[in-house]
């Protein structure tokens, strides 16, 4: 049996996953081809079965292979899937944050309209809970908790569409939003530390959006969502001092 060569790397599992992945992506296999057993591959790579098992798991997560009980490991793709992600380096850079807000305008407006038509009592309760948490955080001047509730509110709207792709897409924004909304609000607070939290524009916009969704008015929900996101965009610009 030919021993496979591994490229230098800090982590042995990474090395094995990369080497086997390169074989699959390099044309050695076709979709549907059966790979050797984990034990055979472990011997060929000169690693333990534990390392081999973890390497195969990573390729499964990448969508390159899949296992069938009693049949073995099969190749499911010979090209890596393109996964949407947001560059973390964009944090705090207003020139990179604004395109993300514009992207949100493109799908969250429609999500609000669908939520108005599809939301269940449970969905509405989840939105209301997030709104209450936001109000409580405002009263306590707890910016970070308020941002977490803000993001949870928008996530609940996407969930209420009952289209699985809306919450999946929103999840790609979650970490980015948690950080950048917090930065925006902290900057705004420093500019106006005596502003009354009870009249927060963002909170009022969220309440109006929720009311539209709760009423089942998809047109109003889209309008409120569009207004809120446009105002969010303007607040980010103001917070950056532009």
VOPAGU-2260 file (C-alpha; in pm, 1 decimal, decimal comma):
REM VOPAGU-2260
SITE   aa  ch    i         X         Y         Z
SITE  UNK   A    0       0,0       0,0       0,0
SITE  UNK   A    1     133,7     343,0     -96,2
SITE  UNK   A    2     191,7     575,0     195,4
SITE  UNK   A    3      40,6     919,2     142,6
SITE  UNK   A    4     260,0    1222,0     208,3
SITE  UNK   A    5     141,6    1497,8     440,7
SITE  UNK   A    6     226,0    1864,5     406,7
SITE  UNK   A    7     380,7    2045,0     708,3
SITE  UNK   A    8     118,8    2185,3     944,4
SITE  UNK   A    9      74,4    2252,4    1314,1
SITE  UNK   A   10    -210,3    2004,9    1354,2
SITE  UNK   A   11    -199,9    1642,6    1240,3
SITE  UNK   A   12    -575,4    1623,4    1182,2
SITE  UNK   A   13    -555,1    1936,4     966,7
SITE  UNK   A   14    -277,1    1778,3     764,3
SITE  UNK   A   15    -471,2    1460,2     698,8
SITE  UNK   A   16    -794,4    1644,6     616,1
SITE  UNK   A   17    -606,9    1874,5     377,1
SITE  UNK   A   18    -426,3    1586,5     206,3
SITE  UNK   A   19    -739,6    1376,9     156,8
SITE  UNK   A   20    -932,4    1686,1      51,9
SITE  UNK   A   21    -668,3    1765,8    -208,1
SITE  UNK   A   22    -701,8    1415,0    -349,9
SITE  UNK   A   23   -1077,7    1455,9    -382,7
SITE  UNK   A   24   -1057,1    1805,8    -527,5
SITE  UNK   A   25    -765,7    1710,8    -750,4
SITE  UNK   A   26    -964,2    1462,5    -957,2
SITE  UNK   A   27    -853,3    1134,5    -804,0
SITE  UNK   A   28   -1215,2    1049,9    -725,6
SITE  UNK   A   29   -1551,3    1104,3    -889,9
SITE  UNK   A   30   -1876,7    1180,0    -713,2
SITE  UNK   A   31   -2016,6     856,0    -575,1
SITE  UNK   A   32   -1679,5     683,0    -547,9
SITE  UNK   A   33   -1624,9     472,0    -237,8
SITE  UNK   A   34   -1320,1     560,6     -30,9
SITE  UNK   A   35   -1110,4     313,6     163,6
SITE  UNK   A   36   -1224,9     237,4     515,9
SITE  UNK   A   37   -1107,0     468,8     792,5
SITE  UNK   A   38    -875,2     193,9     915,6
SITE  UNK   A   39    -718,5     152,2     569,6
SITE  UNK   A   40    -679,6     527,4     519,7
SITE  UNK   A   41    -531,2     566,2     867,1
SITE  UNK   A   42    -266,7     307,7     777,5
SITE  UNK   A   43    -198,7     473,6     442,9
SITE  UNK   A   44    -155,2     815,8     604,0
SITE  UNK   A   45      40,0     671,0     895,7
SITE  UNK   A   46    -193,3     810,3    1160,5
SITE  UNK   A   47    -424,2     672,3    1426,1
SITE  UNK   A   48    -786,5     586,2    1351,7
SITE  UNK   A   49    -891,5     866,4    1587,1
SITE  UNK   A   50    -705,0    1124,3    1378,0
SITE  UNK   A   51    -844,5     973,4    1057,9
SITE  UNK   A   52   -1198,3     976,7    1194,2
SITE  UNK   A   53   -1169,8    1346,2    1284,8
SITE  UNK   A   54   -1024,1    1430,0     944,2
SITE  UNK   A   55   -1311,8    1254,0     770,0
SITE  UNK   A   56   -1557,6    1440,7     992,6
SITE  UNK   A   57   -1411,1    1769,7     873,6
SITE  UNK   A   58   -1451,7    1666,9     511,7
SITE  UNK   A   59   -1811,5    1573,3     588,5
SITE  UNK   A   60   -1865,4    1921,6     730,8
SITE  UNK   A   61   -1718,5    2064,3     410,2
SITE  UNK   A   62   -1966,3    1859,6     207,6
SITE  UNK   A   63   -1699,5    1655,1      27,8
SITE  UNK   A   64   -1784,6    1311,7     170,9
SITE  UNK   A   65   -2068,5    1131,1     344,2
SITE  UNK   A   66   -2098,0     795,0     513,7
SITE  UNK   A   67   -2366,7     532,8     471,5
SITE  UNK   A   68   -2422,4     282,1     749,6
SITE  UNK   A   69   -2278,3     -50,4     644,8
SITE  UNK   A   70   -2160,0      79,3     307,7
SITE  UNK   A   71   -1864,5     305,6     379,6
SITE  UNK   A   72   -1755,9     659,2     295,8
SITE  UNK   A   73   -1854,8     808,1     -38,2
SITE  UNK   A   74   -1742,1    1116,9    -227,5
SITE  UNK   A   75   -2031,9    1362,7    -251,5
SITE  UNK   A   76   -1859,2    1658,7    -418,6
SITE  UNK   A   77   -1537,1    1727,1    -608,1
SITE  UNK   A   78   -1552,3    2104,3    -563,0
SITE  UNK   A   79   -1572,6    2294,3    -237,4
SITE  UNK   A   80   -1902,4    2457,9    -161,9
SITE  UNK   A   81   -1897,5    2835,9    -165,5
SITE  UNK   A   82   -2009,9    2951,3     176,7
SITE  UNK   A   83   -2124,4    3304,6     243,7
SITE  UNK   A   84   -1946,2    3474,6     530,9
SITE  UNK   A   85   -1872,2    3824,5     653,6
SITE  UNK   A   86   -1510,5    3927,7     698,0
SITE  UNK   A   87   -1453,2    3996,2    1065,3
SITE  UNK   A   88   -1194,1    4256,8     970,8
SITE  UNK   A   89   -1483,1    4477,4     860,5
SITE  UNK   A   90   -1568,0    4549,3    1224,4
SITE  UNK   A   91   -1570,9    4919,9    1317,2
SITE  UNK   A   92   -1491,5    5022,6     956,1
SITE  UNK   A   93   -1788,2    5234,0     846,9
SITE  UNK   A   94   -1705,0    5187,8     478,8
SITE  UNK   A   95   -1746,3    4812,3     521,6
SITE  UNK   A   96   -2033,2    4821,0     768,0
SITE  UNK   A   97   -2267,4    5020,4     543,2
SITE  UNK   A   98   -2274,4    4761,4     261,2
SITE  UNK   A   99   -2379,7    4503,4     520,7
SITE  UNK   A  100   -2668,6    4726,1     628,8
SITE  UNK   A  101   -2766,8    4761,8     263,0
SITE  UNK   A  102   -2758,1    4384,4     225,8
SITE  UNK   A  103   -2983,2    4351,1     530,9
SITE  UNK   A  104   -3224,9    4592,2     364,5
SITE  UNK   A  105   -3242,7    4353,2      73,8
SITE  UNK   A  106   -3361,2    4048,9     269,2
SITE  UNK   A  107   -3491,5    4163,8     608,5
SITE  UNK   A  108   -3756,9    4386,5     452,4
SITE  UNK   A  109   -3904,0    4087,8     272,6
SITE  UNK   A  110   -3861,7    3873,5     584,5
SITE  UNK   A  111   -4077,5    4121,2     776,2
SITE  UNK   A  112   -4349,0    4095,9     513,5
SITE  UNK   A  113   -4344,5    3717,2     519,8
SITE  UNK   A  114   -4342,9    3716,8     900,0
SITE  UNK   A  115   -4659,3    3928,7     899,7
SITE  UNK   A  116   -4829,2    3658,6     693,5
SITE  UNK   A  117   -4677,0    3350,5     857,4
SITE  UNK   A  118   -4604,7    3432,2    1222,9
SITE  UNK   A  119   -4761,8    3207,5    1484,9
SITE  UNK   A  120   -4856,0    3305,3    1838,7
SITE  UNK   A  121   -4529,2    3146,9    1952,2
SITE  UNK   A  122   -4330,3    3355,5    1701,7
SITE  UNK   A  123   -4500,2    3674,9    1819,6
SITE  UNK   A  124   -4430,9    3584,2    2182,4
SITE  UNK   A  125   -4061,9    3540,1    2099,8
SITE  UNK   A  126   -4051,2    3883,2    1934,7
SITE  UNK   A  127   -4232,1    4043,3    2227,8
SITE  UNK   A  128   -3989,7    3883,1    2474,0
SITE  UNK   A  129   -3697,2    4031,0    2281,7
SITE  UNK   A  130   -3863,4    4374,2    2278,9
SITE  UNK   A  131   -3922,0    4357,3    2653,1
SITE  UNK   A  132   -3558,9    4263,4    2707,7
SITE  UNK   A  133   -3453,1    4560,1    2495,2
SITE  UNK   A  134   -3670,0    4796,9    2699,8
SITE  UNK   A  135   -3534,3    4657,4    3023,7
SITE  UNK   A  136   -3176,5    4698,1    2902,1
SITE  UNK   A  137   -3250,1    5058,5    2808,2
SITE  UNK   A  138   -3382,2    5129,6    3156,5
SITE  UNK   A  139   -3065,9    4982,2    3306,4
SITE  UNK   A  140   -2840,0    5158,8    3051,2
SITE  UNK   A  141   -2704,3    4814,5    2962,9
SITE  UNK   A  142   -2594,9    4863,9    2603,0
SITE  UNK   A  143   -2457,5    4514,6    2542,1
SITE  UNK   A  144   -2768,3    4334,9    2670,2
SITE  UNK   A  145   -2983,5    4568,8    2464,3
SITE  UNK   A  146   -2788,7    4484,0    2149,8
SITE  UNK   A  147   -2823,4    4111,0    2215,8
SITE  UNK   A  148   -3200,1    4155,1    2249,7
SITE  UNK   A  149   -3205,8    4371,3    1935,7
SITE  UNK   A  150   -3034,4    4099,9    1732,2
SITE  UNK   A  151   -3263,5    3833,9    1884,7
SITE  UNK   A  152   -3566,4    4037,5    1774,8
SITE  UNK   A  153   -3451,5    4043,3    1412,9
SITE  UNK   A  154   -3360,0    3675,2    1429,3
SITE  UNK   A  155   -3711,8    3599,6    1554,9
SITE  UNK   A  156   -3859,0    3783,2    1256,3
SITE  UNK   A  157   -3652,8    3573,2    1016,9
SITE  UNK   A  158   -3760,5    3259,2    1201,3
SITE  UNK   A  159   -4125,5    3367,5    1173,9
SITE  UNK   A  160   -4107,2    3353,6     793,4
SITE  UNK   A  161   -4107,6    2973,1     830,8
SITE  UNK   A  162   -3864,1    2966,8     541,6
SITE  UNK   A  163   -3550,6    2792,3     676,3
SITE  UNK   A  164   -3313,6    2996,4     462,2
SITE  UNK   A  165   -3398,4    3330,3     623,6
SITE  UNK   A  166   -3275,1    3234,8     973,4
SITE  UNK   A  167   -2976,2    3054,1     822,2
SITE  UNK   A  168   -2875,7    3367,7     632,9
SITE  UNK   A  169   -2934,6    3588,3     934,7
SITE  UNK   A  170   -2701,9    3370,6    1142,7
SITE  UNK   A  171   -2413,3    3475,3     917,2
SITE  UNK   A  172   -2470,9    3831,5    1039,0
SITE  UNK   A  173   -2518,3    3761,4    1409,8
SITE  UNK   A  174   -2162,4    3803,8    1544,5
SITE  UNK   A  175   -2095,0    4097,0    1315,1
SITE  UNK   A  176   -2415,6    4272,7    1424,3
SITE  UNK   A  177   -2361,4    4211,3    1794,5
SITE  UNK   A  178   -2029,2    4393,0    1778,3
SITE  UNK   A  179   -2110,8    4674,5    1540,0
SITE  UNK   A  180   -2449,8    4773,6    1679,4
SITE  UNK   A  181   -2287,3    4787,0    2022,3
SITE  UNK   A  182   -2009,7    5012,4    1892,9
SITE  UNK   A  183   -2266,1    5240,2    1726,9
SITE  UNK   A  184   -2472,4    5274,8    2043,9
SITE  UNK   A  185   -2171,0    5325,7    2265,1
SITE  UNK   A  186   -2054,9    5605,0    2036,3
SITE  UNK   A  187   -2401,0    5758,6    2038,8
SITE  UNK   A  188   -2412,2    5739,5    2417,8
SITE  UNK   A  189   -2079,2    5917,5    2445,1
SITE  UNK   A  190   -2210,8    6192,3    2217,6
SITE  UNK   A  191   -2534,4    6231,0    2417,2
SITE  UNK   A  192   -2488,7    6069,9    2760,2
SITE  UNK   A  193   -2798,1    6238,7    2905,5
SITE  UNK   A  194   -3038,6    6118,2    2634,7
SITE  UNK   A  195   -3352,8    5960,2    2777,9
SITE  UNK   A  196   -3351,7    5583,4    2715,5
SITE  UNK   A  197   -3730,5    5564,5    2723,5
SITE  UNK   A  198   -3750,8    5749,7    2392,2
SITE  UNK   A  199   -3485,1    5550,1    2204,7
SITE  UNK   A  200   -3555,9    5586,6    1830,5
SITE  UNK   A  201   -3448,7    5227,9    1765,5
SITE  UNK   A  202   -3684,6    5096,3    2032,9
SITE  UNK   A  203   -3976,9    5293,0    1888,8
SITE  UNK   A  204   -3897,5    5161,1    1541,5
SITE  UNK   A  205   -3888,1    4804,0    1668,5
SITE  UNK   A  206   -4224,1    4846,9    1841,6
SITE  UNK   A  207   -4378,6    4986,0    1521,8
SITE  UNK   A  208   -4235,7    4697,1    1320,6
SITE  UNK   A  209   -4369,3    4444,1    1569,5
SITE  UNK   A  210   -4714,9    4604,3    1563,8
SITE  UNK   A  211   -4726,6    4574,3    1185,1
SITE  UNK   A  212   -4624,3    4209,2    1194,3
SITE  UNK   A  213   -4867,9    4132,9    1474,3
SITE  UNK   A  214   -5151,9    4290,5    1276,2
SITE  UNK   A  215   -5074,3    4069,2     976,4
SITE  UNK   A  216   -5019,7    4370,2     749,1
SITE  UNK   A  217   -4734,7    4259,9     523,5
SITE  UNK   A  218   -4719,8    4591,8     337,3
SITE  UNK   A  219   -4685,9    4790,4     661,1
SITE  UNK   A  220   -4431,9    4541,0     795,7
SITE  UNK   A  221   -4209,4    4585,6     490,9
SITE  UNK   A  222   -4243,4    4963,8     516,5
SITE  UNK   A  223   -4153,2    4966,7     887,5
SITE  UNK   A  224   -3858,8    4732,6     832,8
SITE  UNK   A  225   -3728,1    4948,1     548,0
SITE  UNK   A  226   -3758,7    5264,5     757,1
SITE  UNK   A  227   -3584,5    5102,8    1053,6
SITE  UNK   A  228   -3290,3    4975,3     850,2
SITE  UNK   A  229   -3249,2    5307,9     671,9
SITE  UNK   A  230   -3249,5    5485,2    1007,2
SITE  UNK   A  231   -2996,9    5228,7    1134,9
SITE  UNK   A  232   -2775,9    5317,5     840,1
SITE  UNK   A  233   -2800,4    5687,5     923,0
SITE  UNK   A  234   -2723,8    5627,6    1290,1
SITE  UNK   A  235   -2411,3    5434,3    1197,4
SITE  UNK   A  236   -2296,2    5723,6     981,4
SITE  UNK   A  237   -2363,7    5970,1    1261,8
SITE  UNK   A  238   -2184,2    5748,7    1514,3
SITE  UNK   A  239   -1880,3    5744,4    1288,3
SITE  UNK   A  240   -1883,3    6124,5    1280,5
SITE  UNK   A  241   -1938,4    6147,9     906,3
